[in-house]
Amino acid sequence: MTYQDKIENNNIRNKTFNFAVRIVNLSKFLIEEKKEFIISKQILRSGTSVGANYREADNAESKADFVHKLAISQKEADETIYWLELLYATQYIEKEQFKSLENDATKILKIIKTIIIKTKQNIKSNRNQ
């Protein structure tokens, strides 16, 4: 792993943790203020799972396991965006709150996708050597 990869990994680790904190606070808001109990559980599960699966990937047993765990994290990030879109469309959250959370989730999703692509390329080039 290069120095740049380590910086990127720490960056995504912090981003996913901070995003999870925001999702927990959103869930509390939805339950306490909006009395919304179903979607709030769904977004809490998927939004906190992004970072949890990233942490699992960080401790993967192999590069293939690393990619697999990151793929799960990627799916959870995309699912979280779905729940955010639904919350916004049904007027549980305002546009500003939606845009801020959706922007963070999209950035995380893009970073994870990039890491997956780079890792797969690395695996492939190591096989061809």
N, C-alpha and C positions, 0 to 999 in steps of 0.2 A: 504494500500500500504506500503510495507516495504521500509526501507532506500535504499536498493540495487535497488529496482524498481524505486525509484525517481532518483537515479543517472543514471540508464539506460535510463529513459525517457528523462532526460535533455541531455544526450549524443546523443540520436537519434534526438532530437529537433535541436541541434546544427549541427549534421551531415546533416540533410535534408535541413537546411537553407544554409549551406556552399555548398552543392551540387547544390541547386537552383542557387546560385550565379555563380557557374562554368557553369551551363547550360545556363544562360543568356549570359555570356561571349562567350560561344560556339556559340550561336545563332547569336550574333553580328558578330563574326568572319565569320560564314557561309554566312551571308548576305553581309557584307562589302567586304570581301576578296575573297570568292568563288562564290559570286553572286547566291547563292542557297536560294530560297525563300519558297519552299514547305516543305521539311523535317525540315528545321530550325524552322518553326512554330509548327510542330508536336512535335518536341523534347522540344521546349520551353514550350508548354502546358503540356506535360506529366511530364517533369523533374521538373517543379516548382510545379506541383500539388501534388507531393509526400509529400513535407513538409506542404503544405496548408491543405491537408487531415489529416496529422498527427496532426496539430494544432486543427483541428475540433474534432478529436478523443480525444485530451487532454481535451476538454470541452464537452464531451459526456454527454447525459442525463441519460444513464444507461450503464451497462457493455455490454449489447447486442449492443447498439449504438456505444460504443467504438470499439468493434470488427468489426462492419460493416464499420466504417470510416477507421479503419486500413486496412481492406480488400481492400478498394478502393485505399488506399495509396500503398499497395502491388502490385496491378494491374498496377498502374501508374509507379512504379519502374520497373516492368518487361517490360512494354511497352517502357520505356525509353531505356532499354538495347537493345531492338529490333531496335530502331532508331539508336543507337550508332553502332550496328552491320552493319546496312544498310549503314550508312555514311562511315564506314571503308571499307566495301566491294566495295563501289562505289568510293573510293579514295578521299572523301571529307575531311577525317581526317587521320592523320598519325597513325602508329601503337602505338607509345608511348602515344599519346593523347587518343586514343581509350582505351588502357589498363588501363590508369590512371582513366578515367571516368567510365569505365565498372567495375573496381575494387571497386570504391566508391559505385556505384549503387548496386552491388552485396552484399557488406557489409550491406548496408541499408536494402536491401530486406531480408537478413538473420535475421537481428535484428527484423524487423517488423514481420516476420513469427514466430520467437521465442516468441515475446510478445503476438501475437494472440494465439498461442498454450498454453502458460502459463495462459492467461486470460480465455480461454475456459475450461481448466482443473480446474481453480479456481471456475468458475461458476458451473461446474459439481459437484465438491466436496462440494460446499455450498448447492446445491440441495439435496445431499445425506445425509446431516447432520440432 
